[in-house]
Amino acid sequence: MKNRLECQVSSCQHYEGGLCSLPGIQVDGPGAKVCDQTCCSSYRERGRGGASASVSGSASTESSITCHAQNCAYNSNCKCGAECVCVGCCCDDVCSKSGTECCTFTCR
């Protein structure tokens, strides 16, 4: 299943103008009860100077999302069933995956 994926984490090397250049991401937070207890495990900090490791133009609105947030209403056998998913920031200065969150997370 492909999901519409929006990304607000501009400090990630895969970020391209609100999209992600990866064909798929992984959301973690096995015991999460709220959004900020989840994270995007696919996050990689952008190199110094803002250079991106992604290939320009490779970002897509669709992505395959593996989900380990077992309490999420959209999780079905570790696959996200949400039509649209937003990955955002849960702190001001994101420099690791722990600063990211799945804003679409909804506890069962």
Helices and strands as residue ranges (DSSP letters): E 3-7, E 15-16, E 19-20, E 24-28, G 35-37, E 39-40, G 48-50, E 62-67, E 75-76, E 79-80, E 84-89, G 97-99, E 100-102
